[in-house]
Amino acid sequence: MLVFYATLCQTGNYYGKDVIVERKVIATYRSKSDTVFLNFEKPYPNQCFSAVIFKSNQANFAEKPEGYYLKKTLRIKGKIKDYQGKPEIILENSSQIEIGK
């Protein structure tokens, strides 16, 4: 698994690869469909990278993850996917995420 140290804006070069990224959550958002977005490096719509928790997986994480993870440094693991030209990792369970120092 690739550990990603460069700017998260470059994660788009790694679509389909399993990576580990560690950065601070700058902003969060809960959509009308109850999908939670954890945005890194820059807030939406200028984020370089997001971690996404769908409603169906939220029971696997802290209650109200959009508040719990905000402003924390996280280490997340997963496959880089593309969503509307932006790289993201879909978080399905808590084993994919660790709170850093």
C-alpha positions in Angstrom: 0.0 0.0 0.0 1.4 3.4 -1.0 1.8 6.0 1.8 1.1 9.4 0.3 3.2 12.3 1.5 2.8 14.7 -1.4 0.1 17.3 -1.7 -3.3 15.6 -1.8 -4.1 17.5 -5.0 -1.8 14.9 -6.6 -3.8 11.9 -5.4 -5.7 12.1 -8.7 -2.6 10.5 -10.3 -3.3 7.3 -8.3 -6.9 6.4 -9.3 -7.5 2.7 -8.6 -4.5 2.4 -6.2 -4.7 1.6 -2.5 -3.1 4.4 -0.5 -2.7 5.8 3.0 -3.0 9.5 3.5 -2.5 11.6 6.6 -3.8 15.1 6.8 -6.0 17.5 8.8 -9.7 17.7 8.0 -10.3 21.3 7.0 -14.0 21.2 6.5 -16.9 18.7 6.6 -20.3 18.5 5.0 -23.4 16.3 5.4 -25.5 16.2 2.2 -29.3 16.0 1.9 -28.8 12.2 1.4 -26.9 12.0 4.7 -23.6 11.4 3.0 -20.7 12.8 5.0 -17.7 14.4 3.3 -14.4 15.0 5.1 -12.5 17.6 3.0 -8.7 17.9 3.3 -6.3 20.7 2.5 -9.0 23.1 1.2 -12.8 23.4 1.9 -15.5 22.5 -0.7 -15.6 23.3 -3.6 -11.9 23.7 -3.8 -10.9 20.6 -1.9 -8.1 18.5 -3.4 -9.3 15.3 -1.7 -12.2 14.0 0.3 -13.0 11.0 2.4 -16.7 9.9 2.0 -18.9 8.1 4.4 -22.3 7.0 3.0 -25.3 6.9 5.2 -25.3 3.0 5.0 -21.9 2.9 6.6 -22.2 5.7 9.3 -23.0 3.2 12.1 -19.4 2.0 11.7 -18.0 5.4 12.8 -18.2 7.9 15.6 -21.7 9.5 16.0 -22.0 12.6 13.8 -18.6 12.0 12.0 -18.8 15.5 10.4 -18.3 17.1 13.8 -16.2 14.4 15.4 -13.4 14.4 12.7 -13.5 18.1 11.9 -10.0 19.8 12.5 -8.4 16.5 13.4 -5.5 14.9 11.6 -6.6 11.6 10.2 -4.8 8.7 8.6 -7.1 7.0 6.2 -6.6 3.9 4.0 -8.4 3.0 0.9 -8.6 3.0 -2.9 -8.5 6.4 -4.7 -11.6 6.9 -6.8 -12.7 9.7 -9.0 -15.9 11.6 -8.4 -16.6 14.5 -10.8 -12.9 15.1 -11.4 -11.9 15.0 -7.7 -10.1 12.2 -5.9 -11.7 10.5 -2.9 -11.6 7.5 -0.7 -14.9 5.8 0.3 -14.8 4.9 4.0 -16.8 1.8 4.8 -15.6 0.9 8.3 -13.6 2.3 11.2 -10.5 0.2 10.4 -9.8 2.5 7.5 -9.4 5.6 9.7 -7.1 6.5 12.6 -6.9 9.8 14.5 -3.3 11.2 14.3 -1.4 13.3 16.8 
